[in-house]
Amino acid sequence: MHNNNKQQSITQIETFGIEQIPDNERQAKPLDLFRLIFGGANTFSTAVLGSFPVIFGLSFQAGAWAILLGVLVGSLILAPMGLFGALNGTNNAVSSGAHFGVHGRIVGSFLSLLTAIAFFSLSVWSSGDALVGGAKRLVGLPETDLSLGLAYGLFATLVLIVCIYGFRFMLWVNKIAVWAASLLFLLGLFAFAGPFDAAYAGSVQQGQAGFWAAFIGAALLAMSNPVSFGAFLGDWSRYIPRQTSQKRILLAVIGAQIATLIPFFFGLTTATIVALQAPDYIANYNYVGGLLAVSPSWFFLPVCLLAVIGGMSTGTTALYGTGLDMSSVLPRLLSRVQATLLIGLLSIAFIFIGRFAFNLVQSVSTFAVLIITCTSPWMVIMLLGLLIRRGFYRADDLQVFTRGQRGGAYWFHNGWNWRGMGAWIPSALVGLGFVNLPGQFVGPLGELAGGIDISLPVTLGLAAALYLILLVLFPEPAEVYGPQGPRWIKAGRAGAQPITQETPEAA
């Protein structure tokens, strides 16, 4: 019976929401987590991020170092976020209730919703443009609003179907996507090996005014890719058994991000060629159009395949988690399937209105960076909480909000932990103030560092400092800690929280 269930699971619609996954249903491995993360980032969207060092005027070598720095730092911040799902059997937004309160966890739900819509839209736009552009060069398909709209609609519908079927079907899609997209990107490196020049100098040299602003801006954009997965890792790692080695989970997350250097460097190397052969495309931020303009004719079909595979894998990883999460915010109104369908339809409407009515593509790129600036301090608070509590969580108490109950270890003050909230709110606001994306968004404090964007270091450092100070000055109740007690700080009085009981409304 067990094997039969496993065989059928790809085509059966997943019934689990954000309740704790039973131990006998948790059969995923760290390798599955690797595939989902890498599959979600092994796409044109990541190649577009890889083109930004060239758009910012950096040389190939400076761009390569910026990408390496951003991906490595981002993956180290991201990696521990993969542990919460295995520990608690639920998604990261619900797990965040341990540090923000069972009501305060809606912060994570809201951040994941915004992140998903932004990255889902970007993936559908970039993949749709690449598919139609490749088909135009390959078979003469006219590039009109109708053909683009049909391509966007095709991607969005396919993604929605995969997300409704759920985790197993999504995992199967990503198993194929990881290998297929990797081979196509590597094939692309051969396609462009002739005209590529590793000595490409760019327009801003080290020592010139604006170099460090461009370098740090490119590194932060690269870093935004791994950080964007922070709210979603628990969606997939909740199917990993709790006794799985934490080191293997951490290595799976870091390894998946290092593997994304394939699409990153594809974007970087091809952008240098576009800058030399078709500079107008780079000047207009149109990397995909420039890539098609300089591609050899035999590479148009691989471009179309990359567009289809990439749009599917990025879209599913973004949309699945948000549908799951919104079902937890409104547990008595929406099931996981209903929430996924609702968010999917809203996202599709946003994609069409944003692309054809308001031309929001550039704005959404900026929006994605701003979301990351708000998500990063949320992640830091969770990671510090994980360390201080020595990985101890009361998984059942995390489900209080979902079940319409009150009380438990994470009730704090009417379901809100103002220590976590008090660290996150000012850190996110100050971080947004320091954002400096020239020509797109410059915060009121954005010029304080000589035009260099220091928003992420500021928001990460401030969140860590504020959270630790608040925990020291206002110790958390002893029941949130395990038998060994907290690490580094003291626990407060035990027994301050009421026993879990249903509210009259839920009864």
Secondary structure, 3 states (H helix, E strand, C coil): CHHHHHHHCCCCCCCCCCCCCCHHHCCCCHHHHHHHHHHHHCCHHHHHHHHHHHHCCCCHHHHHHHHHHHHHHHHHHHHHHHHHHHHHCCCHHHHCHHHHCCCCCHHHHHHHHHHHHHHHHHHHHHHHHHHHHHHHHHHCCCCCHHHHHHHHHHHHHHHHHHHHHCHHHHHHHHHHHHHHHHHHHHHHHHHCCCCCCCCCCCCCCCCCCCHHHHHHHHHHHHHHHHHCCCCCHHHHHCCCCCCCCHHHHHHHHHHHHHHCHHHHHHHHHHHHHHHHHCHHHHHCCCHHHHHHHHCCHHHHHHHHHHHHHHHHHHHHHHHHHHHHHHHHHCCCCCCHHHHHHHHHHHHHHHHHHHHHHCCCHHHHHHHHHHHHHHHHHHHHHHHHHHHHCCCCCCCCHHHCCCCCEECCCCCCECCECHHHHHHHHHHHHHHHHHCEECCCEECCCCCCCCCCCCHHHHHHHHHHHHHHHHHHHCCCCHHHCCCCCCCCCCCCCCCCCCCCEECCCCC
